[in-house]
């Protein structure tokens, strides 16, 4: 969600409205994130800065699986108005806000979207048996049930936090292992990056927004 949209929402939301402080927090987080992205990118390449009077806006983002030398890597991918950025979410320590490690980025002027045709040399995708994926889903469901049971029993927050951490780990693992549909983004300098996604719809959505 772009900071401009949040600005507009905040402008039309009365201070007395219960959503006002939530919108302020969301705007602050969005601005901090965009600031960190600019700090990461600008020193590397001055030409990456947006034109005077323009604002870098976030158009779309999601977790995706990047195929790196045959291995699955969980990434958080961001599409801005001027660039496509691939980042790794760092582990959170001591309740700090989310931090990212920028793996690579491509200016939209240098980027093209590539379908992976059957005639191409499709990269070797490490597949996970359906039985293993089903087992992960069952485990996630069980952990969710455990969390609800602990909440009803008014058990200590440490138990619930431990279960939530376990749930997050299992959901991340499922997110990493599930997708098998490949698509590539290509940099004009000749380098391509391969992602794995779950559906044609998701691929079409990214393709449309990248255009």
C-alpha positions in Angstrom: 0.0 0.0 0.0 1.5 3.3 -1.0 2.2 6.1 1.4 0.1 8.4 -0.7 -3.0 6.3 -0.2 -2.3 6.3 3.5 -1.9 10.1 3.5 -5.3 10.4 1.8 -7.0 8.1 4.2 -5.5 9.9 7.2 -6.5 13.3 5.8 -10.1 12.2 5.6 -10.2 10.3 8.9 -11.3 12.3 12.0 -8.8 12.4 14.8 -11.5 11.1 17.1 -12.0 8.0 14.9 -10.6 4.7 16.3 -8.8 4.0 13.0 -6.8 7.3 13.1 -3.9 6.1 15.3 -3.8 2.8 13.3 -3.4 4.8 10.1 -0.7 6.9 11.7 1.2 3.8 12.6 0.8 2.3 9.1 2.0 5.5 7.5 5.0 5.6 9.8 5.9 2.0 9.0 5.5 2.6 5.3 7.6 5.7 5.3 10.3 4.0 7.4 10.4 1.1 4.9 10.6 3.3 1.9 13.3 5.3 3.6 15.3 2.2 4.3 14.9 1.1 0.7 16.2 4.5 -0.6 19.1 4.3 1.8 20.0 0.8 0.5 19.8 1.7 -3.2 20.9 5.3 -3.6 24.5 4.9 -2.6 25.0 2.1 -5.1 23.7 4.0 -8.1 22.8 7.7 -8.1 20.7 7.4 -11.3 18.3 5.2 -9.3 16.9 8.2 -7.4 13.4 9.2 -8.6 12.9 12.4 -10.5 12.5 15.6 -8.5 8.9 16.1 -7.3 8.1 12.4 -7.7 7.5 9.8 -5.0 8.5 6.2 -5.0 5.3 4.2 -4.4 4.8 0.6 -3.6 2.6 -1.0 -6.2 2.7 -4.7 -5.1 4.6 -7.0 -2.8 4.4 -10.6 -1.7 6.5 -13.4 -0.4 7.9 -15.5 -3.3 10.3 -18.4 -3.8 13.5 -17.6 -5.7 15.4 -20.4 -7.4 19.1 -19.9 -6.6 21.5 -22.5 -8.0 18.8 -25.1 -7.7 17.8 -24.3 -4.1 14.6 -22.6 -2.9 15.0 -19.3 -1.2 12.2 -17.4 0.5 12.2 -13.8 -0.6 10.0 -10.7 -0.1 9.5 -9.1 -3.5 8.5 -5.5 -3.9 7.3 -3.7 -7.1 7.7 0.0 -6.9 6.8 2.7 -9.5 10.5 2.7 -10.7 12.0 -0.6 -9.7 11.6 -4.3 -8.9 13.3 -5.3 -5.7 14.1 -8.7 -4.2 14.8 -8.8 -0.4 15.4 -11.3 2.3 13.6 -10.8 5.6 16.1 -10.8 8.4 15.3 -12.6 11.6 13.7 -10.4 14.2 15.5 -10.0 17.5 14.0 -8.6 20.6 10.7 -7.5 19.1 12.4 -5.1 16.7 10.5 -4.0 13.5 11.0 -6.0 10.3 14.3 -5.4 8.6 15.3 -6.5 5.1 18.5 -7.4 3.3 18.3 -6.2 -0.3 19.5 -9.1 -2.5 19.1 -7.4 -5.9 17.0 -4.9 -7.8 16.2 -4.0 -11.4 15.0 -0.6 -12.6 11.7 -1.0 -14.4 13.3 0.6 -17.5 15.7 -2.4 -17.7 13.2 -5.1 -16.7 11.2 -7.5 -18.9 8.9 -10.4 -17.9 9.7 -13.8 -19.3 7.3 -16.7 -19.6 9.0 -20.1 -19.2 8.0 -22.0 -22.3 8.1 -25.8 -22.5 10.6 -25.5 -25.3 13.0 -23.7 -23.0 15.4 -25.4 -20.7 13.3 -25.3 -17.6 15.4 -25.1 -14.5 15.5 -28.2 -12.3 12.8 -27.4 -9.7 13.3 -29.4 -6.5 9.8 -30.9 -6.0 8.3 -31.8 -2.6 5.9 -34.8 -2.5 2.3 -34.0 -2.0 2.3 -36.3 1.1 4.9 -34.0 2.7 2.9 -30.9 1.9 -0.3 -32.4 3.3 1.6 -33.3 6.5 2.7 -29.7 6.8 -0.8 -28.5 6.4 -2.1 -30.9 9.1 0.7 -29.8 11.4 -0.3 -26.1 10.9 -3.9 -26.9 11.6 -3.0 -28.7 14.8 -0.8 -25.8 16.0 -3.7 -23.4 15.3 -6.0 -25.6 17.4 -3.4 -25.7 20.2 -3.2 -21.9 20.2 -7.0 -21.5 20.5 -7.1 -24.2 23.3 -4.4 -22.3 25.2 -6.3 -19.0 24.8 -9.5 -20.6 26.1 -7.6 -22.1 29.1 -6.0 -18.7 29.8 -2.6 -20.2 29.9 0.5 -18.1 30.2 1.5 -15.9 27.2 4.9 -17.6 27.0 3.2 -20.9 25.9 1.1 -19.1 23.3 4.1 -17.1 22.0 6.0 -20.3 21.6 3.2 -21.9 19.7 2.9 -18.8 17.4 6.6 -19.0 16.7 6.2 -22.6 15.8 3.2 -21.8 13.6 5.2 -19.1 11.8 8.1 -21.5 11.1 5.7 -24.1 9.7 3.8 -21.6 7.5 7.1 -20.3 6.2 8.2 -23.8 5.4 5.0 -24.5 3.5 5.3 -21.2 1.6 8.8 -22.2 0.6 8.1 -25.7 -0.5 4.6 -25.4 -2.2 5.1 -23.3 -5.4 6.2 -25.2 -8.6 5.3 -22.8 -11.4 8.3 -20.9 -12.8 8.5 -17.4 -14.2 11.5 -15.2 -14.9 12.3 -11.5 -14.7 15.1 -10.4 -17.0 17.5 -7.5 -16.7 18.6 -5.8 -19.9 22.2 -6.4 -18.8 21.5 -10.1 -19.6 20.9 -11.6 -16.1 17.7 -13.4 -15.4 16.1 -14.4 -12.1 13.7 -17.3 -11.7 10.8 -17.4 -9.2 8.4 -20.2 -8.3 4.7 -19.3 -7.8 1.5 -21.1 -7.1 -0.9 -20.2 -9.9 -1.4 -18.7 -13.3 -3.5 -16.0 -11.7 -0.6 -14.8 -9.5 1.8 -14.9 -12.5 -0.6 -12.9 -14.7 -1.1 -10.3 -11.9 2.6 -9.7 -11.6 3.0 -9.6 -15.4 0.3 -7.0 -15.7 1.7 -4.8 -12.9 5.3 -5.0 -14.3 4.1 -3.8 -17.6 
